[in-house]
Amino acid sequence: MIKNNPEQMDNYISRLKYQLDEVSRLESARLEALSEGRTEGKAEGRIEGLKEGENRGELFGQIKVLQEILGVSEPSRDELTTFDMTQLSELCELLRQNLRSRSSN
């Protein structure tokens, strides 16, 4: 038996320590990779958020200018904040078409 043979016991303990160290190393690497992934994801999310914010702001500005030119007040700025990008783009295009048709008359 292993208990009776000190050399086998030392080998067993060494293998066990190695296995535990390997498990610990792998877990540490997994946690580090997870942390890096979260950090990168947050940075990418911020960049995407900034881009979308810029695009929304640009559309808001265009809509407000078109509304002023056309003398239209609806929808209000508060209402516009509830619109998604597709709705903002569609409204902007509708206002442009109204301006074009008004200009051609």
N, C-alpha and C positions, 0 to 999 in steps of 0.2 A: 504494500500500500504506500501511497504518497507520504503519509504521516511518518512512516518508518524510514523513508529514504530522504535525507536532508537535501540532496542534490535535485531530486524530482520536485520536492516542495519548493525550492528556490526557483526552479524553472516554471512551475505552476504560478507562483506569485509574480514572477517577471512577466509572464504572458498576460496574466490578469491585469497588472498595472498598465501594460502596453495597450490592452483593449480599452481600459477605462480612459487612458490618455487620448486614444484615438477618438473615442466617443466625444470626449470633451472638446477636442480640437475641431471635429466636424460641427458640433453644436455652436461653437464659437464662430466658425466661418459662416454658418447659416445665419446667425444673428447679425453678423457684420454685413453680410450681403443684403439682408432684409432692411437694415438701417440705411444702407446706401441707396437701395431701391426706393425707399420712402422719401429720402432727401431729394433724389433725382425727380421722382414723381411730383413732389411739391413744387420744385423749381419749374418743371414743365407746365404744371397746372397754373402757376402764377403767370408765366409767359402767355399761355393761351387765354387766361382771364384778361390780361392787359390788352391783348389784340382784340378780343371780343368787345371789351370796354371802349377801345378806340373806334371800332366799327360802329358800335351802338351810338356813340357820341357824334360821329360823323353823320349818321342817318338822322339822329335827333335834330342836328343843326340844319340839314337839308330840308327836313319836314317843316321845321319852324319857319325857315325863310320862304318856302313855297306857300305855307299857310298865310304868311303875312302878305305876300304878293297877291294871292287869290282872295284875301279877305275872309279866310276860313279860320275858325277857332277850334273846331272839333277835329280830332280828339285833343283833350288838354294834355299838358306836359305830364301830369300825374297819371293820366290814362295811358300815355305812351310808355311809361315805365313798366307797365304790365305786359306790353307786347313782346313777343319773341322776335328774333332777327328776321324770320320769314315775314311776319306780319308787318314789321317796320319797313322792310324792302318793298313789300306789296303796296303799302300806303304811300311810300315815297314815289313809286312808279305811277300810281293812280293820280297823285297830285301833279306830277310832271305831265301826264297825258291831259289833265284838265287845263294846265297852263298852255300847252301846245294848241289844244282845241280853241281856247279862248283867244290866243294870239292869231290864229288863222281866220277868225271871224271878223 
